[in-house]
Amino acid sequence: MTTSSIPGLARFNTQSAEDATTALHEVCASVRWGSAILSRRPYATPEDLLRAGDAATAELTGEDLDEAMAGHPPIGRPRPGDPASAREQRGMDGASEDLRAEMLELNLAYQERFGHVFLICATGATGEQMRDALKARLGNPPGREREIVRAELGRINRIRLTRLLQDA
C-alpha cells in the first residue's frame, strides 16, 4: 500500500508546515511533540505516524508534559466549541448531578495534589469509570502519577492522530 492510497496520510504528508502544525496542536498541545511529528514527515503508513507519535510522547520533558496537559479540559467540563473533548468525554453526557458534583470535587482535589488536570483517555469510558480511576489515582505518589499521565496522553494522541487521518 502506498501513501497515495491512504488519502488522509497523503494529505498530512503534503500539507503546509503551518497547516500541519495547527492540526497537530489539536492532537497534542505540546509544541515539542508537534515539532517532532512534523520533522519526521513524510510517513509511509499510518502505523509509522502512530509510532512517531509514541516516540515523541516518550521524549517529552516534564515541561512539555505540563504543556500537553494544559491543552486538556477537566473531565466533565469539555471546552465549549471543542468537538474533540466533547466526543472524548461523551461518557459524562448522561451523568447524574451527583456524579458531576463528585467529579468536580475530585478534579479539584487532584489538581491541588498534583498541580495539573486529571488526564485520562476517556474515549469509551463511562462517567463512573472515570470517577473510579480518578479516585484510585489520587493516592498515587507523584512520580507514579506522571508515568500514568504520560501513558494516558499517548493513548489520547494515538486516537486523535488516527482521527486526523480519517478526517483529513
Buried (B, 14 or more C-beta within 10 A) or exposed (E): EEBEEBEBBBBBBEBEEEEBBEBBBBBBBBBBBBBBBBEBBEBEEBEBBBBBBBEBBEEBEEEBBBBBBEBBBBBBBBBEEBEBBBEBBBBBEEBEEEBBEBBBEBBEBBEEBBEBBBBBBBBEBBBBEBBEBBEEBBEBEEEEBBEBBBBBBBBBBBBBBBBBBEEB
